[in-house]
């Protein structure tokens, strides 16, 4: 039942393209759930999706779902060996688009950002749309005045934040939420349970 609820939650926004991260499509017994996910997205009521994954273990992993009605298929696929990203090069209305689903490393990610930078460099003809969990924040402010954190003693993965900002500036990427709401405190992460009240 929980699987069906997750599928329904993924599809509820009725979007053309969906990025998933931390997919963990292989159980701790080595059983892959990739086919089940693909079948569920093709057979469920409402919109139907083609599913592209980079998730071969029971940790990490990413996926991109594309509405079948769009009639697109990837011209090129870029997989991170550590399952931290998946990029698809597609055409939408004759415009080349690079889609990237991200699950940023918890440790310093110099190789991670270097690999993404290489993909962006090799696809400068594309419009790029990248989404997911970077495991860091966008704001360069200090702990005391950082709009991306709440009740935290330290900035999450400050090195990766700097690497993310450098990559974004070099490739003219921006965070649409921060363009629309530059000072709003909008959080996507809170710890499990009710013992800690920090957010980011």
N, C-alpha and C positions, 0 to 999 in steps of 0.2 A: 504493500500500500504506500509506503514512504517513497518508493521509486516513482510511482505514478504521480504522486504529489509534486515531486521534484520536476518531472517532465511538464506538468501543468504550470508550475511556477515559472519555468524557463520560457514557456510559450505565451504566457498571459499578456505580455506587452505587444504581441502581434507585430514584431519587427522583422525587417528584411534579412538582417544579418545579426548574429548573436556570437559574442566571444565568451568562452568558458575557460576558467582556470582552476587548478588544483582538482583535476578531473579524476585521477586515480582509477583508471579504467581496468586495472588488473587487481584481483583480490589478493589477500595475503596467502592464498592457496595456489596462486598462479593462474586463476581463471580470468580470461579477458571478458569484459563487458562491452567491448566496442561494437560488436554486432547487435547486441540488444539495444544499445543507444541508437544506432543507425536505423534499426527496424522501428523503434518507437517513434522516431522523428519522421519516418516516412509513412507510418500507418495510423498515427494519432489523428483525432478529429481536428478540424481547422487547418491552419497552415501546415505544410509539409516541408521538411528541411533535408538537404544533403549535409552529411556530417563528415568533417575532416578532422583527424585527430593526430596528436603527437603524445601518446600516453600508453606506455608499455610496461608500467610498473604500478605498485600500490602506493606511490608517493608522487607528488607533483603532477605534471601533465596538463595539456591545454587542448582546446578544440575550437573550431569555427563552424557555425551552422549557417547555411545560406538557403533562403526560401527557394524551393524548386521552381516556383513560378517566374523567378528572375531569368531562368534559362542560361545561367553562366556556369562555366567550369574552369578550374584553374589551368592557366597556361604553364605555370611554374610553381613549385612548392619548395619551401625552405624550412628544414627541421633542425631544431637545436638538439644536439646529442644528449643533453642533460634534461630534455623535455621541459625546458623553461620558455620556449616560444615555438610558434608555428606561423609562418607567413605564406599567404597565397597571393599570386599575381593573377588578376582577373580583368576582364573588360566589362564595364557597365556603360551602356549606350555609347560604345566606341571610345570610351575614356579608359585608359589603363589605370587600374587601382591596385594598390598593395595593401592587403589586409593583414594585420598582425595581432595574434592573441598572445598575451604575455603573462607569465607568472615569475616575477622577479626573485632572484636568489635571496636567501636570508643572510648570507655572508657577502663580503665585498665582491662585486660582480664585474670586475674589469674585463674579463674574457666575454662575459654575457653582453655587455654594452659594445665591446669591440666587434662581436659577431653581428649584432643588430646593425651597427654602423656600416659594416661591410655590405649588408643586404640593402640598406638605404642608398649607399653610394652606387651600387650596381643597378638601381632602379629609379634613377632620377627622373625618368619620363613618367612616373606614376604619381597620382595623388595617393597619399598614405593615410590610412586610418588604423590606429593602433590602440588596443584597449586591454584591460585586465588589471591585475594586481602587481604593482611594481615593488611592493614591500618596502616602500619609502614614501616620503611626502614631497610635494612640489615646492612649497614655500621655503625660501632661504632664510627666513627670520629666525631669531633665537627662540629658545624654549618659552621665554616669557611672553613673546608677542607673535608666535607662529599661529597663523589662522588654521593650519591643517592638523593641529593636535590639541588635546584637552586633558589636563591633569596628568601630564607625563613629565618625568624627571629628565629625560634625555630625548633628543631627536632620533627617530628611527632610521638607522642606517644612513648616517649623514654623508658618507663617501658615495653611496649609490645615488643619493639625491643630487649631489654635485655632478656625477657622471650623467644622470638623466637630463639635467638642465643643460649641460654642455652638448649632449647629443641633440636635444631639441633645438637649441640655438643654431647649431651647425646646419641642421636640416629643415629649419623654418617650421618646426612643429609647435603646436600650442595645445594647452589644456582648455577645451571649450567651456567647461564649467567655470574655470577661473576667469575666462574672458567675460562670461555673462555675470558672474557673481564674484568679483575679486576679493571681497572682504567677508563673505558669508562663511560661517562655520558649518560645513557640511561633511559628515563623517560616514565612512563605509566600513570601518572596523571598530569593534568593541570586543573585549575579552569574553570568553564563555563564563557563565556563572554570574553571581552578584557580589563577589568580593572586591572586584576592582572596577573603578569608574572611569578609567582612562579611555580615550577614543582617539582615532586618527583617520 
